[in-house]
Amino acid sequence: MIKFSKRLLVVWVVLASLTLSYLLIDHSVGGLKASAAVTSGVIVIAAVKVRIIFREFMEVRQAPALLCRLTDAWVILIAASLLGCYFAGMAIR
């Protein structure tokens, strides 16, 4: 028997809405060159989605506090690295 979980339904709706917001951003830019604000927004949306997936679907929410902090630090590190590489590339170009 499949157990219904309101929490997972809410998480799924949030993830879907974040994906739709990305699509909205993508279609608002159209064929134009992506701006720094659009790229930064997409990276932030991706980081939020990764954190939600870590917490809800990889059971980190119930893990020890150290693991929760380490996964949060990993998400922040990766997002900062992506943003840093993007802006460094723009400065070099």
TATAZI-V21000 format. One record per residue. N is the residue number from 0. RES is the residue in three letters. SS is DSSP state (A for helix, B for strand, O for the rest). PSI is psi in whole degrees, 0 to 359 (none if undefined). NEAR is the number of other ideal C-beta (glycine too) atoms within 12 Angstrom. Layout:
N;RES;SS;PSI;NEAR + N;RES;SS;PSI;NEAR
This chain:
0;MET;O;137;3 + 1;ILE;O;128;5 + 2;LYS;O;131;8 + 3;PHE;O;132;8 + 4;SER;O;117;12 + 5;LYS;A;322;10 + 6;ARG;A;313;16 + 7;LEU;A;327;20 + 8;LEU;A;316;14 + 9;VAL;A;317;14 + 10;VAL;A;316;24 + 11;TRP;A;318;19 + 12;VAL;A;319;16 + 13;VAL;A;314;22 + 14;LEU;A;319;25 + 15;ALA;A;319;16 + 16;SER;A;325;18 + 17;LEU;A;321;26 + 18;THR;A;317;20 + 19;LEU;A;324;16 + 20;SER;A;323;22 + 21;TYR;A;315;24 + 22;LEU;A;322;15 + 23;LEU;A;316;17 + 24;ILE;A;317;24 + 25;ASP;A;316;19 + 26;HIS;A;334;13 + 27;SER;A;330;17 + 28;VAL;A;324;19 + 29;GLY;O;221;12 + 30;GLY;O;2;8 + 31;LEU;O;165;10 + 32;LYS;O;135;11 + 33;ALA;O;137;19 + 34;SER;O;171;16 + 35;ALA;A;324;17 + 36;ALA;A;318;16 + 37;VAL;A;313;23 + 38;THR;A;317;25 + 39;SER;A;319;22 + 40;GLY;A;318;25 + 41;VAL;A;320;29 + 42;ILE;A;319;29 + 43;VAL;A;317;26 + 44;ILE;A;317;28 + 45;ALA;A;319;25 + 46;ALA;A;319;28 + 47;VAL;A;317;26 + 48;LYS;A;319;28 + 49;VAL;A;318;27 + 50;ARG;A;317;29 + 51;ILE;A;317;30 + 52;ILE;A;317;23 + 53;PHE;A;310;27 + 54;ARG;A;317;25 + 55;GLU;A;321;24 + 56;PHE;A;345;18 + 57;MET;O;11;18 + 58;GLU;O;29;15 + 59;VAL;A;338;24 + 60;ARG;A;325;21 + 61;GLN;A;7;12 + 62;ALA;O;169;16 + 63;PRO;O;155;12 + 64;ALA;A;324;12 + 65;LEU;A;316;11 + 66;LEU;A;321;18 + 67;CYS;A;314;20 + 68;ARG;A;321;15 + 69;LEU;A;319;16 + 70;THR;A;323;27 + 71;ASP;A;318;24 + 72;ALA;A;322;17 + 73;TRP;A;316;20 + 74;VAL;A;316;27 + 75;ILE;A;318;21 + 76;LEU;A;315;16 + 77;ILE;A;316;21 + 78;ALA;A;317;27 + 79;ALA;A;321;19 + 80;SER;A;316;16 + 81;LEU;A;314;23 + 82;LEU;A;319;24 + 83;GLY;A;315;17 + 84;CYS;A;320;16 + 85;TYR;A;311;25 + 86;PHE;A;327;18 + 87;ALA;A;319;13 + 88;GLY;A;321;13 + 89;MET;A;323;16 + 90;ALA;A;323;10 + 91;ILE;A;322;8 + 92;ARG;O;none;8
